[in-house]
Amino acid sequence: MAGEKGTEWIAPNWMMQNPVIAAQIENLEKIRTNKISVNEAAIPQFTSGGFSSPSPSFSSNVKFEEERNGRVEEQRDENSNLIKIIEQNTQAMTQLKNMKIYTSIEDIEKGRKNFTQIINTRGL
């Protein structure tokens, strides 16, 4: 929402590319320029039923839906992969948590001697 003297609404380009949304925005523009009244902007129908003007291109709607469905499918695949990674990490953490660690006094003493040698020789 933006405006110099009050609130105005700006439609992004992707909305204008969708024929259904573009038709609604076109009606709003006709109201704004006084080409039609608010009452006339309501979807006009014949008394026997049906629309008085052609509906937006079916192929355009199908294309938009196909693109949206493609993005949804990509997101599903990505989510599925992330779920697998989370499950693998959970299993690994459970295995580590349940792991028993055994050491001996000899191992500890050997490690202490190595550490002392590294400190005394400054790693050389």
C-alpha positions, -999 to +999 in steps of 0.1 A: +000+000+000+013+034-009+001+068-019+007+106-017-027+116-003-039+083+011-037+046+006-033+032-029-029-003-040-003-015-066-006-048-084+026-067-090+034-079-126+028-116-117-008-108-109-012-090-143+001-122-160-028-143-145-058-137-168-083-142-139-066-117-117-059-093-146-097-092-154-105-082-119-078-055-119-092-043-152-126-039-136-111-019-107-094+003-132-127+008-151-144+018-118-115+042-110-118+059-144-156+060-142-161+038-173-184+016-153-201+018-119-195-005-089-228-022-097-218-028-133-184-042-122-202-071-105-200-101-128-228-094-153-250-123-161-279-129-185-313-136-169-312-171-182-278-176-166-242-176-178-216-149-182-222-119-205-186-118-216-162-146-224-143-161-195-105-158-194-086-181-217-087-216-204-053-224-218-038-194-199-054-207-167-041-242-174-006-229-180-007-208-147-020-239-128+007-261-144+034-237-133+020-235-098+016-272-096+052-276-108+065-253-080+044-272-055+058-306-067+094-292-065+087-280-029+073-315-021+104-332-034+126-308-015+106-313+017+108-351+012+146-349+009+148-327+040+127-352+060+150-380+049+180-361+061+164-352+094+155-389+099+190-400+092+204-374+116+180-385+143+190-421+138+227-412+140+222-391+171+203-420+187+231-444+179+257-420+194+236-415+225+233-453+231+270-459+223+291-471+252+326-457+253+353-478+269+389-467+276+417-479+297+441-463+320+469-471+295+450-452+268+446-422+290+482-423+301+494-426+265+472-396+255+486-375+284+522-383+274+515-373+238+498-341+249+527-332+272+552-339+244+533-316+220+532-288+246+569-292+255+580-292+218+554-266+207+540-291+182+574-298+166 
